[in-house]
Amino acid sequence: MRTFFPSDSCKESQLNAINPQSWLQVERGKLSKLSSSHTNSSSIESFIKVPEPPILPFFKPIDYVEVLAQIHEEMESCSPQERSTLYLLQFQIFRGLGETKLMRRSLRSAWQRAGTVHEKLVFGAWLRYEKQGEELIADLLATCNKCAQEFGPVDVSQLQVEVNGCSKETVVMNGDKSLKNVNFKIGDEIIVCDRQKIASLSAPFHAMLNGYFTESSSQDIDLSENNISPLGMRTIGEFSITGSLSEVHPDLLLEILVFSNKFCCERLKDACDRKLASLVCTKDDAVEFMEYAIEQNSPVLAASCLQVFLHELSDCLNDERVVEIFSHADRQQRSIMVGQASFSLYCLLSEVAMNLDPRSDKTVCFLEQLIESAETDREKLLAFHQLGCVRLLRKEYDEAEGLFEKAVSLGHVYSIAGLARLGYIKGHKLCSYEKLSSVISSVNPLGWMYQERSLYCEGDKRSEDLEKATELGPTLTYPYMYRAASLMMKQNVQAALAEINRVLGFKLALECMELRFCLYLAIEDYKAAICDVQAILTLSPDYRMFEGRVAASHLRTLVREHVGSWTTADCWMQLYDRWSSVDDIGSLSVIYQMLESGGAKGVLYFRQSLLLLRLNCPDAAMRSLELARRHASSEHERLVYEGWILYDTGHCEEGLRKAEESIKISRSFEAFFLKAYALADSSLDSSCSSTVISLLENALKCPSDNLRKGQALNNLGSVLVDCGKLDSAADCYINALKIRHTRAHQGLARVHFLKNDKATAYVEMTKLIEKAKNNASAYEKRSEYCDRDLTKADLEMVTRIDPLRVYPYRYRAAVLMDSRKEEEAIAELSRAIAFKADLHLLHLRAAFHEHVGDVLAALRDCRAALSVDPNHQEMLELHSRVNSHEP
C-alpha cells in the first residue's frame, strides 16, 4: 500500500491528541524545557508514543519460498490463460516481503504474458498506476523514437467473440420461392430488403422468411412493434448485403444492437459492438455505453469502456457512477465486462481504493467482489484477509473475525494476527497471547509472530519477544521504535537514540525518522531535529506526523525558529562536511535548506537525486530528477537530466544519446560524466575503457565543484584499475581524497591489495570506517583484506549494522560448509532468506541442498530463485541439473 495502513485497536499505544504549539512556541525562549528538572517520564510519554504495528493487508505465507516454488512449477505446465494470474500471486508474495522491484517485475511479466485483451487492459493499467508520475519517461523515449508500450492503449477490437451467424446459403423450406424481396412495414414507411439476405442474418429470420410461419409466404411484414426505426431497418438491410456498417450515429447503433439481440443476429450484433467500441472516448461515454454493453452482452464495447475507466483510474474511482458499475456487477456482468480477468481487475480496484481510503464503502464493495471472483484457495485467502483488515479498521469486529477465520482455515497463518488483535480488543488478552504462542510452537517462527505476541504481555516477556522479533525479522520497525521510546521514558537519551539509529542505518523508514525527530525535540537538539524533518520532507513532501494529525512542514516551520540561519557559504560548507563523512541524511537536509534559499535549483535537485539513490529511495530520486529537469537553467543542462532519467529507468542507450546531444551544445562536466557512466554500463567491450577514460578526463577539465570532481576521479580510478594501470589509479584516488572524497579510500585499498600489500589495504579501509557515518559497506570490503578471524568479526559487524547485506551470510555459510557443518550452513542462509528474497542466497542454499542429496529442497530453492530472476544463467543450469535428478 502506498499509504500507511493505520491500526487503532490497542488502547495502550494510542497517541493522545497533541497540540504542537504547546511544544514548539514560535517565539524564542518560550519552548518547554524538556531536559530541565521539570521533565519527567509522563510529560515525555504524552509526546513520544509508538502506535502498534498494523495488521497488513498482504499475502504473507509462512514459507514464501515454498509458495514461490509451487507457483513456478505451475507456470511450467499451465495454459497461457492461467499464467498472468500466477504472476499476480507472485506479485502478492513479493508485496508481502516489501520487494518493490520484484513486485513491479511480476506485474510486468503478467502484462507481457497476458493471454487475453482483458488481462492486457488490467495489468497495463496496474503498471501505469504503479508508475504514476513516470509519464515523462514515455515522452522522453518518444523523443528518441522509442515507445513505452505499457503506457499505450490496447486495441480492443482484437477481442475474440464467438459469432454463430446463420449460414449465408439459405434453404427455402416452405416459403414462396418467387418472392425475391420482403417489404418491412414500420409505421407508415416501407423498407424493401433482400429476402434471403435478411434470412441469412439469423436463425429466427431464416425461420420467419423460409420456414413454416405465415410470413414465409408474405411479401409484406409489419415490424412496427419491434422497436426499430425505418432508418434502422434500412441500415440493417444494407448490412445484410454488404456485411458492414457505414457511418452510423451512435443512437442508431444502439437501437440496432438491441434489435440484433432480440432477433439473434450475431454478425450484426458483433459489428454494432465493435463500431460502438470505437466511439468510446471519454469517461461520460464509457459510463453511458457500459450500461448498454452489460444489458446487451456486448463484450467489445464493455472492454472499450473498461479501458477508459482504467486509464484514469484514481479519478474514475472518485466518480460514483463508475464505482456503482464496478461495485454491483454480478457474475455474468463481470464476465461481460472483463472476461476471465475478474479477480485481477478487483485486485487492482481494491488496491487503488485502499490507497485512497481503506475505510471507505467502495473499498469494502471491491473486496467483496474480489471474494466473489476468487476461484483458488490462494485467491480466496488473500481476499478474505484483505477484507478482514478493512473491517478491522472500520471497527466492524464481528465481520472481521469471520473473515480472518476463513483466511486461516484456507492456510493463511498471518491472519491469526488479526484474530489475536480482535481478541485483545474484546478483552481477551491472554487468549491472544496463547494464539500466537500456539503458532510459534507449531511452525518455524517468523519475526512478526513474536512482534505480535509482544503486544499481549508486559515487562521482561515483552522485551524478550521484541528482541526475538528483531533477530528473526530485523526489518520490522516496531521493535526498534518501542525500545527507543521505552528507553526515552527512562530518560536514557543516548541509548534511545542509538536504538532508533540501528534501524535507520539500513532502512530509511519515515515513521522511525519521525520518532527520532521527537526524541531530538525532547532533548531540545533543534539542529538535529530540523535535519530529520527536512530529510522527511525530501522523501515525502506531504508527510503528516502524529498519525496524520500535523503536517511535517508545519512542524519544520516551528522548529526552524529555534535554529540559527545559514548563509549560502555556510550551506556549502555543511554540505561538504556531511558529504565527506558519508552522512547522506544530513546531506539531504542541507540541500533541502539550500533549495529553500534559492540558487541553482536544477543542480541542487540533481544532487538530491544522487543522495536518494544512495539511500535506496528510487521513487523519491526520480521525483528529484524530474524537478532538476524542470528547473534546468539551460538546454544542455536539461538534456543531461533527461539522460539520467532515461538511464535510471533502464534506457541506457537513450540516456547516452541525450548526453551526446548535450555535449554538442556545450562541453560540460555533467554531460561528459553521464556519457562515460552510460557507455561503461552499456558496452561489454573492454576496448571502450579507453573511451570512458578520455570522457572522464574531459569531464575533469570542465568547471564543477569538488563534490562532483571527487566522484569523477573515483570513477576514473576504478576504470584504470580494471585496465591494470594501478599507479595512475592510485594517483586518481589520492587526488580525490585531497578534495575530501572519502569513498576513494576504498579504491585506494583495492590498488594496495592488487599490489599484494594486503596490510596497507586493511589500513586504508579502516580510515574509511572511521570517517564514514554509514560504514557497513566499508566493513564488508575490509573483510576481504584480513585473516579469517578478523574477516568474521568484520562481517558480524556488517550484519549488526545492516542485516540486509547478503554477503556476510553467504561467507559464513560457505565457511561452515567447508568445515562440513552442512546443517549449520543451510541454517545460516535460511536465517536471511526468511526476510529477504535474494537470488544469491537461494542459489547457494540450492547448491548446498544438492550437495547433501536433498533433491526436493534443492529444486524448491531453484524454482524460488528463478521467480526472483527468471533469466539467471547459472540458476537455470542448476535447476536443469537438479530437475533431472527429481524422483
N, C-alpha and C positions, 0 to 999 in steps of 0.2 A: 504494500500500500504506500502511496506517496505520502499520505497524511499520517500523523501519529494516531494510532488506534487506541483511544483512551479507555481506561477502565476505572470504575468508581465503586467497587464493591467493598473493599476492606476499609472499615471505618478508621482504623489506626493510622493509615497512611494519607489520609485526606489533607490537602492543603487548606489551611484557614484562609478566609478571604483576607487579602492584604491590600494595603494602600502604599504603593511605592514611595509616595511623597513623605510618608512618616519615617522612612529610612533614608531618603535622599532629598534633603532640602536643597533647592536650587541656590539659595544664598549661602555663601561660605560661612562656616562657623556654626551652622545650625544642624549639622549632621549628628545623629545619635552616636555617642562614644561606645561602640560595641565592645571595644577592647579595654574599657575602663573597669574600675572596680564594681561599677553598677551592672556589668554584664553577668548574666547567669544563664544556665542551660535552657531555661524556659523561654527567655527572650530570643535566644538563637533558634530554638525549636520552632517558634512561631514563624520564623523566616525561612529556615532551611528544612525543607521537607522532601522526602523521596516518595513519589507516587509508586504504588505497587506495579509490578510488571503486568502488561496487558495479556489477556488470552488472545493470541494472534490468529487471524482467520486463514491459516495456512495449512497445507497438507504436510505433516511432519511425521513420517513413518519412523518406527523405532530403528530400523536398519535401512537407511535410504540407499545404501549400496545394493542390497538385495532387490529392492524395488526397481532401481535403475537397470539392474541386470535383467530382471524379468521383462521390463518394457523393451529393452534392446533385443532380447530373444524373440519377443512377439513381433517386433518390427521385421525380423529376418524372414518371417513367413506370412505376415498379414497381407490383406488386399490393399491396393493403393488407396481405397476409400477410408480405410481404418488408420492409415499412417499418421495423418495430421492430428487425429485425436490422441494418439500415443505421444506425439511430440508435445501436445498441450499438457498431458500428465507429467511429462518430463519437465516442462516449464514450471509446473506447480511445485515439484520437488525442489528444483533449484531456487524457487522463490522462498520456500521454507528455510533453505540454507542461507539465504541472503546473497546468493551468487548472481549479481545483476548481469554480468556479461554472458554467463551461461544461459540465464533466462532469455535474454534477447536472441541468443543464437538458436535456442529451441524454437522460439516464436518464428524466427526467420526460416528455419527448416520446415516448420508447419506450413508456412506460406509458400515456400518453394515447392513442396511436395503435395500441395493441395490437389486432391483428386476431383474436386467439383468447383464450379463457379462460386457457389455459396461459401465454401471454405476459403477460396481466394479472397472473397469480399471481407469475410470476418477477420482473417489473420492479417490481411493488408491493412485493415482499419486498426487492428490492435498494434501493429508495428508503428503506424502513424501516431497513434496515441502515446506509445512509449517514447516516441521521438518528437514529441511536441516541442516546437521551437527550432527544430532542425530543418525546416523547410528551406532555410538559406542554403543548406548543403546541396539540395536539389537544384536550386538556382545557380549555384557556383558550378556544379557539374554541367549544367546546360551551357555555360559559357565555354566549357571545354568540349562541347559536342558529345556529352555523355548523359545518359538518362538514369535517374534513380527510380527503378521500376516500381518499387513498393508504394511510391507516392502517387502513381498514376492510376487512372480509372480502369476498371475491368470491363471488358466487352461482354455484357450480359446476354447478348444475342447468341453467344456460344453455348448457352444453357440448352441441353438436350431435352426435348419434350416429346414423349411418345404420341404420335398422331395416328389415330385409327380412322382415317377417312374412308368413305365408300369408294370402291373401285371406279375408275373413270369409264370402264367398259360396263355399261348398264344393260340389263336384260329386261325387256318388257314382258311381264308375266301375264297381265290381264288388261293392260291399258290399250287405248286406241293408238295403234301404230301410225296412223295417218296424222296424228297431232304432233307437229314439229315444235310448236311453241306452247307456252302456257301464259295466260293473262292473269296476273295477280291484281285483284282489286283492293285498293286501300283508300277508304273514304270515297271521294269522287274521282280518284285517279286510277288509271290502268297502267300497269307496268308489264311490258312484254318481255318474257325471258325464254331462253332456250330450254326446252323441257328436260332434255336428257342431261344438259349441263347442270341444271338445278338439282336433278335427281342424283347426280354424282357427288353432291356436297355431303350427303349423309344418308344413313340407313332410313331414318324417318321420312326424308323427302323421297327417297327411292321407293319406299312402300306406298307413299301417298300418290305418287305420279305413275308408278308402274305396277302397283300391286292390286289388291282386291278392294280398295276403297273407291267410293263413288268418284272422287277427284281424279282417278286414273283415266276416266273416260270423259272428263270435263275439260273444256277449253278455258273456262273462267273459274278462278278460285278466289274466294274472299278471305283476305288476311287482315281485315280491319281490326280484329280483336286480338292481334298478336304483338302489339306494342312496337311496331316497326313503321317508320315513316316512308312515304313514297321515295324520297331521296335515298333513304337507307336501302330500300329494296332494289332500286336501280343500281346502287353500288354493289350489292350482293350479286346481282345479275352480271355485272361487268367482271366481278371476281370469278364467277363460275366459268367465264370464258378465258380470261387472261391469267388467272391464278395469282394475281397480285392486287394490292390496294394502292391506288394512286394517292394524290394529295387529298386527304380527308380530314375534316375538322374533328378535334378530339371528342366533342359531344356526340358526333355521329358515330365515331369509332366505338364509343361506349355503348351506344344503342345497338350497334351491330354485334358487339361482343355478347350482350345479354341475349339477343336473338339467336346467335350461333350456339350458345349454350343450351337454349331451350330446344333447338332442333338438332343438337348433337353434330353440328358442322365443325369437325375437329380442325380441318385445314384452315377454314375461315377464322375460327377462334384463335388458332396459333398465329395467323397473320395479324389479326387485331391486337393480340397480346404483344407481339414484337413491335408493331407500329406504335402502340401506346407507350411501350417501354422507352422508345427513342425520344419521346416528348417530355419525359420527366426531367426537369431542370432544377427546380427549387424545392425547398422544404415544404412549402404550401402545396405544390404539385404532388409531392410524394404522399403527404397526408391525405389528400383527396383521392388519389389513384389507388393507394394501398387498400382502402375500403372496398373498391370495385375488384381489385386483384384477389382479395380474400373471398369475397362473395361469389365471384365468377371462376374461382380456381384458375387464376392466370399467373403461373409461376415466373414468367419472364418479366412481366410488369411488376410483380412483387419484388423480384430481385433488383430491378432498376430503382424502385422506391427505397429498398433497404440500403442500396449503395449511397443514395443521397443522405439518408439518416446517419449512416456510419461515417460519412466523410467529415461531418462537423459534429462529432459525437457528443462532446460536452455541452455544446449549445443545444442540440436536439433534446438531450435529456433534461433540459430546463424548460421544455415545451410540453405542457400537459397532454396535448393531443398525441404527441409521439409516445409519451410514457404510457398513455392509455392503450395504444396499439400493441406495444410490447408486453404490457402487464396482463392483459386479459385474453391473449391468444390461447385457444385450446390446442390440443394435439394436432388436429387436422389443419388448423390455421397456421400453426408453426411450420408444419410440413410444406405448405404452400409458400410461406414467407422465406424459409431458409433451408428447405430440403432436409438433408440428414445432418446438418451442422447446427442443430438447435442447441445442444449442450455447449458447443464452442461459443455461439452467439451470447447465450445467457451468462457464461463465464465472463465474457468481455463486459457486458452490460452491468453485471454485478460489481466487477472491479471498478468501473468508472463511477457507478453510483456510490460505492463505499468511499471512494476518494472525495466525492463531492460532499456527502453527508451520510456516514454509516448508520445513523439513527432514522433516516427518512423512510417514509412508507414505500417509496419506489424501490429502495434497496431491498426491503422485505419482499415486495412483489416479484422482483427479478430473481431473488434467491429461491422463492417458491417455484418459479418457473424453471429454475435450474434443477431443482429436485425432480420436477415433473419430466425434465428432459434427460435426466441421468439414466443410464442403462446398466452399466457395470457397477460392481461393488465399490471400486475405487472412485468412480464418479459420484456415486451416492454418498459415500462417507465424506467426501470433500464438501458437497452441497449441504449435507446435514450440519457439518461442523461450522461452516461459514454462517449459515442462518442462525445456529446456536449462539455464535459470537455476537451477532447483531441483536438477537433477542435479549442477550445478557446486557448489552449496552442500553437497550430500551427499558431495562428493568422488568422485562416480561419473563420472570424467573421460571415459572412452571413450563412454559413453552420451550424455553432454552434448555431446561433439564431434559425434556423428552427428546429434543434434537441431539444433544450431546450423547444421550444413552443410545440412540440409533447409530450414531457415528462410531461409538465404542463397540457396539455389537457387530459392526462390519470390520473391526480391526484397527480403528484409529485410536491408539492408546493416548495420544496427546489430548484428546477430548476429555479424558479423565481430569485434566487440569481444570476444565470448565465445570465439571461436576463438583470438584473439590471447592472451587470458588463459590459456587452456588450453596454448597453445604455450609460454608463459613457464614455467608450472608444470612442464612436461616438459623444461625446459632449453633451449628453442629461442628465446631472447630476440631474436636477430637476425631470425629468421623472423617473429616477432610484429611487430617494428618494420617490416619490409618489407610485411607485410599491410596495416598502417594507412597506410603511405606510398602503396601502390598505390591504396587507396580515396581518399585525399586528392587524388591526381593525376587521378583519373578522374571525379570529381563536384564539384559546388560544395561545398567542405568546410564542415563544421559544427564547433562548439566541442568536442563530445565526441570527435571524431576526434583532434584534437591532444592533448586531455587523456589519452586512452587511449595514444597513441603516446609521451607523455612518460614513461610507466611503464617503457618499454623502452630508455631512453637516459639519459645522465648529463650533468652539468656544464652547459655553455652550451646544448647541444642541448635538454636538458630545460627549462631556463629559457625558451628561445625558444618551445618548444611550449606551455608553460603560459601565456605571455603571449598567444600566438595563440589559445589556448582561451578566455581571458578576453575578448579582442577580439571573437571570433565568438559566444561564449556567456557573457555576463557574469553570468548567474545560476548558473553552475556553481560550487559552493563549494570543491571540492578545490583548484583552483589557488591561491586566496587562502590557504587553510589551509596548503598546502605551503610557499608563500613565507614566510608568517608564522613557521612552525616553523623553516624554514631560517635566517631572519634571527635568530631567538632562539638557535639553535645557535652563531651567530657573535657572540652577546651584544650584538646590535644591538636593544636592547629597544624603543626608541621606534618604530623602523622596523617591527618585528614587530607592535606594537600598531596602528600606522597601517594596515598591510596588512589585518589582520583587521577593523578598523573600516570599511574600504572596503565590504566586503560587508554588514556589519551595519547600515550606513547605509541600505540599501534592502531587505534580506532578513533577517528575524529567524529565522535557521536555528539550531536548538538545538545542532548539532554545532559551529558557529562560536562560539556563546556558551560552550560547554564549553571550546573551545581557549583563548579569551580568559581564562576563569576560571583555566586552568592557567598562562597567561602571568603573570597577576597574582600567583598563588601563588609562581611562580618568583622574582619580584622583591619578594615579601613586602608587596605592596599589598593588605592584607586587606580594607580598606574597599571597594575596587573589586571584589575577589573576591566578597565577601558580596553586593554589589549584583547581580553577574551570576548567582550561584547562586540568589538569591531570585527574580530575574526568570525563570530557567529553571523553577523550581518553580511559579511562577504560570502559566506556559504549559503545563507538563506535570508535575502533582504527583507522578507515579510515575516520573519520568525517572531513568535509570541511566547513570552515566558510565563511561568507560574500557571501551567495548564491552560495556556491561551488567553489569560486574563490581561496581560500587559504586553504591549509591543516592545520588542527589544530596542528598537530605535528610540523609544521614549526613555527607557532606562539609560541608554547611552547619553542622551541629552542631559539627564540629571547628573550622571557621574562625571560628565565632561567638565562641569562647573568646578570640580574639585581637583582637576589636573591642569598643570601649567601648559600653556600653549607653546608649540614648537614653530620655529621659522622653517623655511624651505631647507636651509642648510642643516638645521637640526634633524629634520626628517631624513635627509640623505645620509647623515652620519649614523643615525639609528638603523637605517636600512642596511648599511654596510656592516655594522656590528652584528646585527641579527642574522643576516645572510651568511656572514663569515662563521658564525657559531652554529650554523645549520639549525637555526630556530625558525622553522617555517611558519608557525602560528604567529610568532612575534613579527615576522616579516610581512605577513598578511595584514596585520593590524596597522603597521606603519604605512603600507601602501593605501589602505583604506583612508587614513588620515590625509595622506598626500593628495588623493583624489578629491577629497572634500575641499582642499585648499586651492584647487585649480592646477595649472601646469599642463604638461603634455599628457593628456588623458589616454591617448592611444597607446603610448609607451607604457604607462603605468598599468593599464588593464592587461597588456600583454605580459608584463612581469607577474601580475597577479595570476594569470592563467598558468604560467610555469610553476609557480608555487603550488597551485591547486592540483596540478598533475602529479607533483612530487608527493602530495598528501593523499593521492588516490581518490580524488574527487572529480572525476571526468566530466560530469554534467555541469558542475559549477565552473570548471575550467573552460568548457565550451561557451558558457554564457559570457565569461570574461573575454574570451577571444572575439566573440561577436560584438561586444562593446568596444573592444580595441579597434575592430574594423570600422565601426560606426563613427568613432572619434579620430580616425586616422587624419593626420594633417596634410597628407599628400597622396597622390595616386600610387606612387611606388611603395609607400608605406602600407596603404590599403591592400595592395596585391600581396605583400608579404603575409599579412594576417589572413588573407583568404587562402594562401598557400598552406599555412599552418592548420587552418580549419579543415582543409581537404586532407592533409597528411594525417592529422589526428583521428580522422574518421575512416582511415584505411585507403584513401585515394592518393597513393604516393606519387604516381606518375603525374596526376593533375596538379598536385602540390608543387612538384618540380617545375612544371610548366609555368605556374604563377611566379615562382622565384625568377625564372629566366625573363619573364615579361618585366618584372620589377627592375632587374639589372639593366635591361635595355634602356629604361627611363633614367635610372640613377644607380651608380655603383655604391651600394650601402652595405654596412656591416651585416644587418639582419637578412638582406637578400642573399648575400654570399653564404651566410651561415645556414640559412634554410636550404639552399641548393646543395651544400655539402652534406647536410644531415639527410636529406631525402635521397640523394644519389647513393650515399653509403648504405642506405637501407634497401633501396630498390634494385641494386645491382649485385649479383652474386659473383661477378667477375673481379678477381683480385687486381686486375690491371687498372681498375677505376680508382684504386687507392691514391695514385699519383695525382689524379684529377681532384680528389677530395682534399688532399694536402694543399694543392695550389689554391683551391677555393677558400680554405680556412686561412691561408696566408694572405690572400686578398682581403678577406674579412678583417683581419688584424691591422691592415693598412688603413682601413676606413675609420672615421670618428665613431667612438662609442665610449660608454663608461666602463670602469674596471670590473664591474659585476659581470657584464657580458663578455668582456675580453678574457676574463679568467676562465669562463666556460669554454670559449673558443680554444684557448691554449690547452685546456684539459682534453678536449676532443682531439685536437691535433696530436697531442702526446699519445693518445690511445691508438690513433691510426699509425703513427710512426712505430709504436711498439709492434703492431701487427705486421709491419713491413720489416721488422728486425733492426730498425735504426734506434738502438737503445740510448745512445749518448744524446742524440737530437731530442728524443722523447724526454729524457731527464731534464734537459735544458728547458723544454716547454713547461714541465711540471714545476720546476724551481721558479720560473718566471711567474707562473700562475700563483704560487704561494707568496711571492713577493707582493702581489696585489690582493692578498688575503682570500684567495680561492681555496678554502680549507680542504675541499674534497680532492684536491690534487695530491694530497698525502697518499691516497690510495693508489693513484697511478705511479707515483714515485716508488712506492713499496713494491709494486709489480716489477718495475725496472730492476730494483735491487735483487729481487727473487730470481729474475731471469739471468742475472749476472752471478747467480749462485751465492748471493750474500743474504741468506735467509734471516740472519740475526738483525741486520740493518732494516730489512723489510718489516720485521716484527716491531722494531723501534718506531719506524715511520707510521705504522698503523696505530701504535699506542698514542702518538701525537694527535692523530685524528680523533681517537676515542676521547682524549682529554679535552679537545676543543669543541667537539660536536655535541649539541644538545640531544639530537636524535641520532643515536650511535649503534643501533642494533646491527645494521649492515656492516659497520666498521668492525665490530666484534666478530661477525661471521667471516669477514675477509681475513682478519688477523689470525683466525684459527688455522688458516692454510700455511702459516709461516712459523709453526711451533711444533713441539713434540706432542705425543698423543695425550698426555695428561693435561697440558695447557690447552690443547685443542678442545678436549672435553669440557674444561672449565669455561672457555670462551663460548662454546655452543650452548652450554647450560645458561649462561648469561643472556645469550640471544633469545632463547625460549622464554626466559623470565621477562625480558624487555618487550619482545614481540612474538607471541606464541603462534602467529600466523605464518611466520617464515618456515618453510618446509625443509630446507637443507639440514638443519640440526637433527630432526627426526630421522631423516634418511641416513645421515652419517652414523648416528648412534645405533640404528638398526643394522647397518652394514657391519659395524664393529662386533655387535652381538652375534651376527650370523657367522662371521669369521671365527668367532670363539665357539661355534657350534651350539649356541643358545638360541635355537630356532624359535621356540615359543616366545621367549622374551623379545626377539627381533620383530616378530609379527605383532606382538602386543604394542611395541613402541610405535609402529606405523599406525596401528588401529587407534591409538590414543589421539593422533592428529586427524585421521580420516573421519573420526566421529563428528568433528565440527568443521572440517574443510574438505570440500570435494576437489582434490588435486590430482591431476593426471600422474605426476611423478610418484606420489605416494602410492596410488593404486597400482601403477606399473610395477613398482618394486615389490609390493606385497603379493601381487600375482606371481612374480618370478619366485619369490620365497615359497609360496604355496606349491608351485610346480616342483621346486627343488625337493620339498619334503613329501611329494607324491599325492598332495591333496588336489586332485584334478578339478573337482567340482568348485572348490573355493577359488582356485586359480581362474577358472572360466568365469565365475561370477565377477571377480575383480576386473578381468579383461573387458567384459561387457560393460561394466560400470565406467571404466576408464574411457572406452570408446563412446560412451554417452557424453563424456566431458570433451573429448576431441576425437571425432569420428575418422579423422584423416591422419592420425599419428602413425607413421610407418612402422616403427618398432613395436608399437602396441598391436597393430594389425598382424604383424608377423607372429608375435607371441600368441595372440588369440587363435590364429590359424593352427599353430603348433599344438596348443593346449586342446583346441576343439577336436583335433584328430585323435586325441587320446581319451576323449569322453567315453565313458562306458555306455 
